[in-house]
Amino acid sequence: MRLGVRWTLHGDGRTPAPGAVVRPDERLSWPRTIGLGAQHVVAMFGASFVSPVLMGLDPNLAIMMSGIATVIFLLATAGRVPSYLGCSLSFVGVAAAIRATGGTSATVTGAVFVVGVVLFLAGLAVRRFGARIIHAAMPPVVTGAVVMLIGFNLAPVTASTYWPQDQWTALMVMLFTGLAVVCLRGFWSRIAIFLGLLFGYGMSWLLDRVFGKIHSVHGGPGAVDHWRLDLSGVGKADWIGLPGLHAPSFQWSAILVALPVVIALIAENAGHVKAVGEMTGTDLDDKLGTAIAADGAASMLSTAVGGPPNTTYSENIGVMAATRVYSTAAYWAAAGFALLFGVCPKFGAVVAAIPGGVLGGITVILYGMIGLLGAQIWINAKVDLRNPLNLVPAAAGIIIGIGNVTLKFTDNFQLSGIALGTIVVITGYHVLRALAPAHLKQQEPLLDSGTSSYEPGRERRG
């Protein structure tokens, strides 16, 4: 059985030849490969560190499980699809919605575990029936609307939870991060979120030294005096130790809130496979189902022990594009670094100490970017919003998701926000399409442009 753990040395092992790339089954010298692995870890720092903090989960466990998830993905795809699996931001809104109704960390991970199961089954279905099944259930108008409502549903979290803790730091971090994303080049622009966190960390420390404590909300409804940056937990944390684990808890109401994110995860995985295939000049359509199933299996394992779900990271695609090194050996090195960070509680305490104002500035951009990815899906697929068949279900679902509209069935069961919005978009589109006159049913491309491709008349199986 081929596992993809043997690599041939590329050229002299130092740098790719002009116009050449280091393919997934090749590597540079081991010192350079290990250095590239560290670079991949830095690239995923921002999102992978922020995500568990925003979800209320242990960042140490998140980093450790991201390393394990990456190993699972590399083995499952036999080393053909270079990728790092980090904590998915798509679930931040889900976690906030579940906790708002009294859910615990166990409730959050239980709901996301079920999403991992569904994602795994979806991957098996793609392997069996081919990539056509994705578009049949989730055409671009549906996928874009769901991704959009997931991102924009998070706006109240920033406005009411993080920004009020330190509005001026939040404003400065937002401006700095925005400038970093736009003005920096290459690798540095790919880690703009991480740079924004460092800037906010330093700014909070400086403001504490100059102005003392701030009087604002902090973990409760009322304003209190508190330090912007509280590092007391860092000094108490051990250097070496396993992160805390907990078992998931399953509640139907929480599961229904989380299930819509499956759509975003399928789109993310398909987009990653397509992007890597185009960059390496390799047809990877046969690995699409395997990649989706591997992500589902890795997320199941992570959430089963109390960690967050995982997904393929676009930040690391940027590193590969900048370096022209697609070696999976570098990702094995990155996974090793993640495992080492995961068993350092002091590192987790530093992450957990990120000030609320800093998160406020970061999430203003981050949540908006998640939402606008939905618009990008529409643009790439040339979705015609002048067609009421597309416009009506998307418009209704997005407003329900953003406004957190609730549909109450009984005292113990209700649908709201992300879950209700997604159901409205999916069922609304397919029902309206079945009833619509022929002139509204225009032929759409087989799959989302920029997400995956498929050759008509030819089925591929993973």
Buried (B, 14 or more C-beta within 10 A) or exposed (E): EEEBEEBEEBEEBEBBEEEEBBBBBBBBEEEBBBEBBBBBBBBBBBBBBBBBBBBBBBBBBBBBBBBBBBBBBBBBBBBBBBBBBBBBBBBBBBBBBBBBEEBBBBBBBBBBBBBBBBBBBBBBBBBEBBBEBBBEBBBBBBBBBBBBBBBBBBBBBBEEBBBBBBBEBBBBBBBBBBEBBEEBEEBBBBBBBBBBBBBBBEBBBEBBEEEEEBEBBBEEEEEEEBBBBBEEBBEEBEEEEEBBEBEBBEBEBBBBBBBBBBBBBBBBBBBBBBBBBEBBEBEBBBBBBBBBBBBBBBBBBBBBBBBBBBBBBBBBBBBBBBBBBBBBBBBBBBBBBBBBBBBBBBBBBBBBBBBBBBBBBBBBBBBBBBBBBBBBBBEBBEBBEEBEBBBBBBBBBBBBBBBBBEEEEEEEEBBBBBBBBBBBBBEBBBEBBEEEEEEBEEEBBBBBBBBBBBEEEEEBEB
